[in-house]
Amino acid sequence: MKLRSLTLLLGLAAPLRRGVLRALLRSEEHLGPALQGALESLDLARWDDLPEAELPWEEVTAAARRQGISEADVIWDLTGHRRRAVQ
């Protein structure tokens, strides 16, 4: 496989093409560091296909004011790192 061709395909890859490229790379007997990196970036590229996250900003802002903390702290709480902040 030519790394340049693979790199060009990665930039233009649709979800289906990424799946095909991923399968092709996984079928290789030995992957050097560059191709291993390409495989890793294919796995990470799937996040580009997900919809944007939406947060209840009004609730986040209200909870931050109520608790005297930043909005970032409220979001941290919402991710499960501490008790739920917005109630």
Protein Blocks (a to p, Z undefined) as FASTA:
>chain_A
ZZklmmmmmmmpcfklmmmmmmmmmmpmbdcfklmmmmmmmmmmmmmmpccddddfklmm
mmmmmnopafklmmmmmnopaccfbZZ
